[in-house]
C-alpha cells in the first residue's frame, strides 16, 4: 500500500474539507497553534532579518532540539525544553558579543561551537531515551498530530508576552538596528535592547519549532520577512505583510499535510520559499522598470 493511500480524500469543496478537518480536535489545535506561531514568527522575524541575525536564529533553532530531547528524556513536555534551552542560549549569544548582537563574527564563533556540542547532546538524549524514532522526526521536521490544548495555551501566553514587549521596544530597537552607533550616541541602550531582542527571538524560535521542527524553523522566521522586505521597506507595512505571508503558508501547509502523508515542515517551507521567490522576482522586475532613480530612492 502506498503512503498516499492512507491520506484523507480531497473533495475540492473548501467548506466540506474544512468541516472535515476541524471535526478533529487535533486539527483545531494545530490551526490555533499555527496561527499563534505565524503571527509571532512573522513579527519578530522581520526584526531578525533587518538586524542580520539569521545565524543567531538558526543556532537557537538547533539548540531547541537537544532541549526538547532532554525534556522528553526527563519525562516532561518537550515544549518546556524548547523554551528553556532557547532562552538560555539567547543569553549566551548576547553575552558572547560586546554589542549584544548575535550576527557579529565574535558571537558567531562561540555560538557555532556551542551549537555543534548541543546538537550532539541532543542525539545522546535520544539514544538514552530509546523511544519511538518517529518522535525524533517530529522534533526535527515538525508535526501537527500531537498538539494539545495546553500547548496552544502556553504558546498563546508566550506570544502575547513577546509581542507586547516587542511593541514596547519596537521604535528604539528599530533605531538601534538601522544605525547602532548613532543610536548609542543619542542615549539609546543598544546593548540592552540587543540582549532583550535575542531573548525574545529565543522564545519565538521555541514556539515556531513546534510547527516547523528545529531544522526548518527558517520557513517562518526568515522567508516571510525576507519576502515582505522585498515588497516594502516600511516597517509597519513590512511587519504586517510578513505576518500575513506567515499565516498563509502555515494554513496552506496544514491543509496540505492533512491531505497527504508527508511532513508538515516540508509544505510550510516549500510554500514560503515559493512566495519568497515570487516577491524577489517582483522586486527585481520593479527595479528594472524603475531604473536607477527608483533604486536610489529605496
HELIX and SHEET records of a PDB file:
HELIX    1   1 UNK A    3  UNK A    6  5                                   4    
HELIX    2   2 UNK A   14  UNK A   21  1                                   8    
HELIX    3   3 UNK A   25  UNK A   51  1                                  27    
HELIX    4   4 UNK A   54  UNK A   74  1                                  21    
HELIX    5   5 UNK A   78  UNK A   95  1                                  18    
HELIX    6   6 UNK A  105  UNK A  129  1                                  25    
HELIX    7   7 UNK A  134  UNK A  141  1                                   8    
HELIX    8   8 UNK A  149  UNK A  178  1                                  30    
HELIX    9   9 UNK A  180  UNK A  185  1                                   6    
HELIX   10  10 UNK A  190  UNK A  212  1                                  23    
HELIX   11  11 UNK A  218  UNK A  218  1                                   1    
HELIX   12  12 UNK A  219  UNK A  223  3                                   5    
HELIX   13  13 UNK A  224  UNK A  231  1                                   8    
HELIX   14  14 UNK A  235  UNK A  258  1                                  24    
HELIX   15  15 UNK A  264  UNK A  297  1                                  34    
END                                                                             
